[in-house]
Amino acid sequence: MKKQLRITVDGEEFDVTVEEMGSEASASTAPKPKTERAAPRPQAAPAPEPKSEPAPAPEPAAAGGQGSEKVLAPLAGTIRAVMVSVGDEVTAGQTLLTLEALKLENEIVAPSAGKVASVDVQVGANVESGAVLVTLDPA
């Protein structure tokens, strides 16, 4: 008795013919043509960006002084790691800290190059969406 089966291994589908032969079974495999693709595996969604509203005029920050750029929490969560300290020079896109939210770790990155004026959170702190995490002075 022969059976046709379709097996998916690491996202690639194979058509398999299995033939029962007494107490042993043999199998032959042939890769399925690439015309049909399995649905892609779901991936963790990136942290949502803060809603893009017109940026208000910069206000003097207590810790950062005139013209400081505030890096805000995109969503509520717990601070898991802080990778910078006051006085560090950072580049645009550099990871500043890790925020765990909804069981996912989100890297919070510098929106532009600059110097860290203040780090307003500590590891283990719970923060709300919109909370100031770090302030940067322009480079």
C-alpha positions as a printed Julia matrix, in Angstrom:
139×3 Matrix{Float64}:
  0.0    0.0    0.0
  1.42   3.42  -1.02
  0.6    6.72   0.67
  1.32  10.23  -0.61
  2.25  12.69   2.14
  3.33  16.33   2.14
  5.9   17.21   4.8
  7.25  20.67   5.66
 10.8   20.92   7.03
 12.22  24.36   7.88
  9.64  26.02   5.67
 10.38  23.84   2.61
  7.7   21.4    1.46
  8.41  17.86   0.28
  6.07  15.38  -1.36
  6.78  11.95   0.11
  5.64   8.52  -1.05
  5.56   5.9    1.68
  5.13   2.24   0.79
  4.39  -0.39   3.39
  6.48  -3.53   2.86
  5.75  -6.15   5.47
  7.12  -4.93   8.77
  9.45  -2.36   7.16
  8.55   0.8    5.32
 10.61   2.67   2.76
 10.25   6.29   1.8
 11.34   8.3   -1.19
 11.39  12.08  -1.23
 11.39  14.59  -4.01
 11.53  18.32  -3.4
  8.27  19.98  -4.28
  8.47  22.59  -7.04
  9.0   26.08  -5.68
  5.77  27.38  -7.21
  3.94  26.91  -3.9
  5.45  28.37  -0.77
  4.49  27.68   2.79
  3.23  30.69   4.69
  6.14  32.55   6.3
  6.71  31.94   9.97
  5.28  34.67  12.15
  7.9   36.96  13.59
  7.8   39.21  16.59
  6.49  42.61  15.64
  8.91  45.47  16.19
  8.14  47.87  18.97
  5.51  50.34  17.82
  6.89  53.77  17.08
  5.41  56.68  18.99
  2.58  58.25  17.02
  4.03  60.79  14.64
  2.56  64.08  15.74
  4.14  67.43  15.06
  7.07  67.77  17.43
  6.55  70.46  20.03
  9.15  73.17  20.38
 12.05  71.87  22.47
 11.8   72.71  26.15
 14.77  73.02  28.43
 15.22  69.69  30.19
 16.19  69.67  33.84
 19.01  67.2   33.27
 19.9   67.98  29.66
 19.77  71.74  29.32
 18.67  73.79  26.31
 18.04  71.81  23.1
 18.13  68.35  24.68
 16.36  65.6   22.73
 14.2   63.34  24.86
 14.08  59.61  24.09
 10.63  58.38  25.17
  9.29  54.92  25.99
  7.23  53.74  23.0
  5.1   51.54  25.3
  4.81  50.57  28.95
  7.28  47.97  30.18
 10.27  47.12  32.34
 13.84  48.31  31.77
 16.04  45.2   31.32
 19.39  46.78  30.36
 20.95  50.23  30.1
 23.87  50.39  27.65
 24.89  54.06  28.05
 25.79  56.48  30.81
 25.91  60.25  31.16
 28.62  61.77  28.97
 28.73  58.93  26.4
 28.82  59.94  22.73
 26.2   58.01  20.73
 25.45  57.63  17.04
 22.04  57.59  15.37
 20.57  54.08  15.67
 22.84  53.01  18.55
 21.05  50.94  21.21
 20.59  52.95  24.4
 18.62  50.46  26.48
 16.37  47.41  26.37
 12.71  47.64  27.34
 10.71  44.46  27.96
  7.06  44.83  27.02
  4.5   42.1   26.37
  7.18  39.41  26.91
  9.33  40.9   24.1
 12.61  42.76  24.47
 12.64  46.01  22.49
 15.86  47.86  21.76
 15.45  51.59  22.25
 17.85  53.38  19.91
 19.21  56.91  19.63
 17.15  58.91  17.11
 20.21  61.02  16.26
 23.87  61.4   17.15
 24.7   63.25  20.33
 25.99  63.14  23.87
 24.02  61.49  26.68
 22.87  64.3   28.97
 20.88  62.12  31.37
 19.77  58.55  31.91
 16.38  58.82  33.6
 15.74  55.12  34.34
 17.42  52.19  36.06
 17.43  48.46  35.33
 14.25  46.92  36.77
 12.23  50.14  36.63
  8.67  49.96  35.32
  7.91  52.78  32.89
  4.73  54.03  31.24
  4.35  54.82  27.56
  5.79  58.27  26.86
  8.1   58.3   29.89
 11.48  60.02  29.36
 14.18  57.35  29.3
 17.26  59.26  28.16
 18.01  62.81  27.04
 20.61  63.64  24.41
 22.43  66.88  23.62
 23.02  67.34  19.89
 26.49  66.44  18.61
